[in-house]
Amino acid sequence: MAGLRRVFADLHVHIGSSESGDAVKISASRNLTFRSIAQEASERKGIELVGVIDCHSPPVQEDIARCLDSGEMEELEGGGIRYRRTVILLGCELEIREPGGGPFHLLAFLPTFRAMKEWTEWLRPRTANVRLSSQRVRASAREVQAELIARGGKLVPAHVFTPHRGLLGCAADRLGARLDPGGIAAVELGLSADSDMAGRLSELDRYAFLTNSDAHSPRMIGRECNELLLKEPSFAEWAMALSGEGGRRIAANIGLHPLLGKYHGTQCASCRRPLRKEEESADACPGCGSKRLIRGVAGRIDRLADREAAVHPPHRPPYRRQVPLSFFPGLGPRTLDKLLDAFGTEMNILHLVPEHRLAAVAGEAIASRIVRARSGDIDLAPGAGGTYGKVRDA
């Protein structure tokens, strides 16, 4: 449709620290601040729409206010905050635990800074420490969902299949067991699954899929992202893309190759032995006999699936498997900086720049791996048990 253009979006990036040094996401790099995420997305990654999680934290809100007051950033009429070429969506990750299942994470997005500050006040008496990320909320998932939607927000189950805080990974066998199905804006697949895997669950046919980085360090921003068709990056345009309104849509999910995800396969927590596919149904480790198994996403989907093969409804975009630059052996910081100086952004390097031009900067071996990864012609060692997969050096 005329007037729409391609926008790369990564909608799950954590804040490690406020500018004043307050810890926000304990497990994230302290180099991830509200401002530094905007800079990395705009100047190095080529991400024009970035969902910054942890914007509910009061120290982070002080940083946001300074950026707005100084004129370095501005709020948009359609929702979101602009910094140079990038628009920031204000997000928050919440942890819920209900009887009969493990804890799971939800992503909450709100259109305006004022709405996010009001959300903080709703959360404050319901969490142990509203300043920190991913806090357990003393409320049901449906209550959180209703409160968010009443404020104009959008709710997305985070990394939905993972055994660590995924709704379908450890909390329930169906989304409808925890949430009102009609109030789910989209489903985040997580790093260890792709559309073909998720397409085996008919319950998910109605939802848009999101592929986001869940970045805990600057280099990981964009390791998964979404290609959107929008008039311009904003909260309102993103919301239209999720529901396919006015020609806006998700044109492609660009996801980490699922074999590289750190929970793709099942692994024994005692002897660290990965289980083979034919061993997934075992109740104990075939190697040492331990029952301490970290169940992988692939096996979990096999258990939940209600059809043998994936079905993709007409609204579902193609899934393009991506191997981020941080995974390529031999590609260190100096070579990465040379590539970025030469070609602008990581998205250009991964998807667009011809092999001969990459080789002139980074050498033939690295250029060959990057180009072969585009077509899937690359040897990968699968991840499991909390350890990422690897690109085999070949």
C-alpha positions as a printed Julia matrix, in Angstrom:
394×3 Matrix{Float64}:
  0.0     0.0    0.0
  1.25    3.47  -0.89
  2.81    5.42   1.94
  3.95    2.37   3.92
  7.6     1.49   4.4
  9.75   -1.21   5.98
 10.7    -0.74   9.64
 12.89   -3.08  11.67
 11.55   -3.51  15.22
 13.02   -5.2   18.31
 10.46   -4.95  21.09
 12.16   -6.55  24.09
 15.32   -4.82  25.32
 16.1    -4.59  29.03
 17.61   -1.71  31.01
 20.54   -2.67  33.21
 20.94    0.61  35.03
 19.66    4.14  35.29
 21.98    7.01  34.38
 22.51    7.62  38.11
 23.67    4.03  38.65
 20.53    2.43  40.09
 20.32   -1.26  39.18
 17.18   -2.12  37.17
 17.59   -5.53  35.49
 20.12   -7.25  37.74
 21.23   -9.75  35.08
 21.64   -7.11  32.35
 24.68   -5.05  31.43
 25.02   -1.77  33.3
 25.79   -0.24  29.89
 22.12   -0.61  28.96
 20.44    2.64  29.91
 17.38    4.23  28.33
 19.59    6.62  26.34
 22.24    4.06  25.36
 19.61    1.63  24.04
 18.19    4.39  21.83
 21.68    5.25  20.59
 22.63    1.63  19.83
 19.35    0.94  18.04
 19.52    4.12  15.96
 23.21    4.4   15.14
 24.56    0.82  14.96
 21.69   -1.63  14.62
 19.32    0.02  12.17
 16.35   -0.66  14.48
 13.76    2.08  14.0
 11.25    0.8   16.58
 12.62   -0.5   19.87
 10.61   -1.72  22.84
 12.49   -0.67  25.96
 11.39   -2.85  28.85
 11.64   -1.66  32.48
 10.24    1.82  31.79
  8.02    1.36  34.85
 11.07    1.88  37.12
 11.06    5.35  38.76
 14.82    5.92  38.23
 14.36    5.11  34.54
 11.43    7.51  34.39
 13.72   10.23  35.74
 16.07    9.52  32.82
 13.17    9.66  30.35
 12.0    12.97  31.76
 15.49   14.47  31.37
 15.7    13.29  27.76
 12.32   14.87  27.02
 12.96   18.1   28.93
 16.31   18.65  27.19
 14.78   18.23  23.74
 17.07   15.27  22.97
 13.92   13.15  22.62
 10.26   13.93  21.96
  6.94   12.21  22.54
  4.95   11.43  19.43
  1.26   12.06  18.94
  0.81    8.42  17.88
  2.56    7.14  20.99
  6.22    6.44  21.63
  9.31    8.6   22.09
 11.52    9.59  19.16
 15.31    9.65  19.3
 16.9    10.5   15.95
 15.96    7.66  13.55
 14.43    5.44  16.25
 11.14    5.46  18.15
 11.0     3.9   21.6
  7.94    2.0   22.83
  7.61    2.09  26.62
  7.4    -1.42  28.05
  7.43   -3.38  31.27
  8.02   -7.07  32.04
  5.95   -8.64  34.82
  6.13  -11.99  36.55
  2.96  -13.86  37.49
  2.56  -17.08  39.42
 -0.78  -18.79  39.83
 -1.78  -22.13  41.42
 -0.99  -25.19  39.36
  1.95  -23.83  37.37
  5.32  -22.14  37.41
  6.04  -18.41  37.18
  5.72  -16.75  33.77
  6.49  -13.39  32.21
  4.21  -10.93  30.43
  5.23   -7.88  28.43
  3.11   -4.78  28.93
  3.35   -1.85  26.49
  1.78    1.57  27.01
  1.41    4.39  24.49
  2.48    7.43  26.55
  4.91    8.38  29.29
  1.99    9.53  31.43
  0.26    6.14  31.06
  3.49    4.36  32.06
  3.85    6.49  35.18
  0.24    5.69  36.12
  1.02    2.0   35.56
  3.92    2.31  38.01
  1.56    3.62  40.68
 -0.77    0.66  40.09
  2.16   -1.75  40.39
  3.79   -0.11  43.42
  1.62   -1.7   46.17
  1.53   -5.02  44.28
  5.29   -5.64  43.95
  8.14   -5.99  46.41
 10.34   -3.44  44.62
  8.85   -1.43  41.77
 12.31   -0.06  40.89
 13.51   -3.45  39.58
 12.74   -5.4   36.42
 10.52   -8.48  36.02
  9.01   -8.29  39.49
  6.42  -10.74  40.79
  3.01   -9.05  40.81
  0.5    -9.83  43.53
 -2.38  -10.1   41.09
 -3.75  -12.65  38.66
 -2.73  -12.59  35.01
 -6.28  -11.7   33.99
 -6.37   -8.8   36.44
 -3.09   -7.47  35.06
 -4.41   -7.9   31.53
 -7.64   -6.02  32.24
 -5.86   -3.14  34.01
 -3.38   -2.78  31.15
 -5.98   -2.79  28.4
 -8.07   -0.23  30.29
 -5.07    2.12  30.04
 -4.74    1.64  26.29
 -1.94   -0.89  26.63
 -1.0    -4.06  24.75
 -0.16   -7.38  26.41
  2.24   -9.98  24.98
  3.22  -13.28  26.66
  7.03  -13.25  26.71
  9.29  -16.04  25.34
  6.18  -18.17  25.55
  7.7   -21.66  25.23
 10.81  -21.44  27.39
 11.08  -23.58  30.54
 12.34  -20.48  32.35
  9.36  -18.13  32.79
  7.44  -19.01  29.61
  3.65  -19.26  29.95
  3.42  -22.37  27.76
  6.85  -23.53  28.86
  6.2   -23.95  32.55
  2.85  -22.46  33.62
  0.04  -23.94  31.51
 -0.75  -26.04  28.46
 -2.91  -23.32  26.88
 -2.81  -19.51  26.86
 -6.52  -19.49  27.71
 -5.78  -21.19  31.03
 -4.16  -17.97  32.29
 -5.35  -15.1   30.08
 -8.41  -13.86  28.23
 -7.57  -15.01  24.68
 -9.21  -11.93  23.19
 -6.94   -9.59  25.15
 -3.63  -10.95  23.87
 -2.09   -8.57  21.32
  0.61  -10.96  20.06
  2.78  -13.88  21.17
  6.55  -13.64  21.55
  8.1   -16.91  20.37
 11.41  -16.7   22.22
 14.9   -17.49  20.99
 14.51  -21.28  20.85
 11.4   -21.52  18.63
 10.32  -20.42  15.17
  7.01  -20.12  13.33
  7.11  -23.69  12.02
  7.42  -25.01  15.57
  4.7   -22.72  16.97
  2.45  -23.38  13.95
  1.74  -26.88  15.28
 -0.5   -25.38  18.01
 -3.9   -24.42  16.62
 -4.6   -22.16  19.61
 -1.98  -19.75  18.28
 -3.45  -19.37  14.78
 -5.26  -16.15  15.65
 -2.19  -14.31  16.96
  0.62  -12.32  15.42
  4.05  -13.73  16.27
  6.84  -11.47  17.5
 10.54  -12.26  17.37
 12.42  -10.06  19.83
 15.93  -10.14  21.23
 15.27  -10.05  25.01
 18.62   -8.26  24.98
 20.61   -8.07  28.21
 23.63   -6.4   26.55
 24.07   -3.85  23.75
 25.47   -6.38  21.27
 22.35   -8.54  21.58
 19.95   -5.82  20.43
 18.46   -6.94  17.13
 19.57  -10.58  17.36
 15.86  -11.17  16.77
 13.66   -8.52  15.22
 10.53   -7.97  13.16
 10.16   -6.43   9.74
  7.03   -4.25   9.84
  5.18   -2.31   7.16
  4.16    1.01   8.71
  3.43    4.56   7.67
  5.88    5.62  10.38
  7.21    4.07  13.59
  4.85    4.76  16.51
  2.76    2.9   19.08
 -0.44    3.42  17.08
  1.11    2.15  13.84
  2.6    -0.87  15.64
 -0.79   -1.7   17.14
 -2.33   -1.57  13.65
  0.38   -3.89  12.33
 -0.38   -6.49  15.01
 -4.0    -6.66  13.87
 -3.3    -6.13  10.15
 -5.27   -2.88   9.87
 -4.99   -0.47   6.96
 -2.32   -2.49   5.2
 -0.01   -2.3    8.2
  1.39   -5.71   8.99
  4.29   -7.81  10.14
  6.06   -8.51   6.86
  8.6   -10.96   8.31
  9.76  -12.45  11.57
 13.55  -12.37  11.64
 14.5   -14.77  14.38
 17.55  -16.39  15.85
 18.01  -19.82  14.31
 16.14  -21.9   16.95
 19.07  -24.3   17.29
 21.09  -21.39  18.71
 18.53  -20.71  21.48
 19.76  -21.7   24.92
 16.65  -23.75  25.7
 16.09  -25.44  22.33
 16.97  -28.97  23.46
 16.56  -30.88  26.72
 19.59  -31.31  28.96
 20.35  -33.12  32.2
 21.04  -30.6   34.95
 23.23  -33.11  36.8
 25.67  -34.4   34.17
 24.96  -31.72  31.5
 24.28  -34.39  28.88
 21.96  -33.18  26.09
 19.16  -35.61  25.3
 18.67  -36.79  21.74
 15.31  -36.26  20.07
 14.29  -39.89  20.57
 15.06  -39.54  24.3
 12.82  -36.49  24.89
 10.03  -38.54  26.49
 12.36  -40.03  29.12
 11.6   -39.25  32.76
 15.28  -39.54  33.74
 18.64  -38.91  32.09
 19.65  -41.94  30.0
 23.26  -41.19  30.93
 23.31  -40.77  34.72
 19.75  -41.57  35.76
 19.06  -38.14  37.25
 15.51  -36.81  37.03
 16.76  -33.2   37.03
 16.02  -32.51  33.38
 15.84  -29.01  31.91
 13.11  -29.55  29.36
 13.75  -27.94  26.0
 11.39  -25.94  23.82
 11.4   -28.46  20.96
 10.27  -31.28  23.26
  7.72  -29.08  25.01
  6.12  -28.14  21.69
  6.0   -31.83  20.73
  3.98  -32.43  23.9
  1.61  -29.5   23.38
  1.09  -29.78  19.62
 -2.35  -30.81  18.35
 -1.18  -31.36  14.76
  1.82  -33.06  13.2
  2.81  -30.31  10.79
  2.7   -26.53  11.01
 -0.26  -24.64   9.61
  0.23  -20.98   8.77
 -2.88  -18.81   8.44
 -2.91  -16.15   5.69
 -1.87  -13.35   8.04
  1.3   -15.15   9.15
  4.48  -13.7    7.61
  7.54  -15.69   6.58
 10.1   -16.52   9.24
 13.68  -15.69   8.27
 16.26  -17.42  10.41
 19.08  -15.11  11.45
 22.55  -15.77  12.86
 23.6   -12.53  14.61
 27.14  -11.26  14.18
 27.9   -11.97  17.85
 27.64  -15.72  17.13
 30.26  -15.89  14.35
 33.62  -17.28  15.51
 36.55  -15.07  14.66
 34.48  -11.9   14.42
 35.83   -9.77  17.25
 35.04   -6.19  18.29
 37.63   -4.6   15.98
 36.36   -6.4   12.89
 32.76   -5.66  13.89
 33.56   -1.96  14.14
 35.15   -2.06  10.68
 32.05   -3.71   9.22
 29.77   -1.18  10.87
 31.93    1.72   9.68
 31.77    0.36   6.16
 28.13   -0.7    5.93
 26.23    1.27   8.56
 24.17   -1.24  10.53
 24.08   -4.9   11.51
 20.85   -5.41   9.54
 22.66   -4.33   6.36
 25.59   -6.67   7.06
 23.44   -9.69   7.88
 20.95   -9.38   5.04
 22.0    -7.02   2.26
 25.72   -6.48   1.66
 27.2    -8.71  -1.11
 29.84  -11.27  -0.13
 32.69   -9.66  -2.05
 32.19   -6.37  -0.21
 32.05   -8.12   3.17
 35.24  -10.02   2.32
 37.08   -6.81   1.49
 36.53   -5.64   5.07
 36.34   -8.78   7.21
 38.11  -11.45   5.16
 36.8   -14.28   3.03
 36.12  -16.76   5.87
 33.84  -14.46   7.86
 32.13  -13.14   4.72
 31.42  -16.69   3.57
 29.86  -17.63   6.93
 27.62  -14.54   6.94
 26.36  -15.18   3.42
 25.87  -18.94   3.96
 23.87  -18.15   7.11
 21.39  -16.18   4.96
 20.39  -19.38   3.18
 20.72  -21.68   6.18
 23.81  -23.39   4.78
 25.76  -23.32   8.03
 26.65  -25.93  10.66
 25.18  -25.26  14.1
 25.59  -26.97  17.45
 22.21  -26.8   19.26
 21.77  -24.99  22.56
 20.26  -26.58  25.68
 19.99  -26.19  29.43
 20.66  -22.45  29.47
 23.68  -22.49  27.13
 23.42  -20.93  23.68
 24.09  -22.96  20.56
 27.19  -22.25  18.49
 28.27  -21.75  14.91
 30.74  -24.52  14.25
 33.95  -23.08  12.84
 33.94  -24.5    9.34
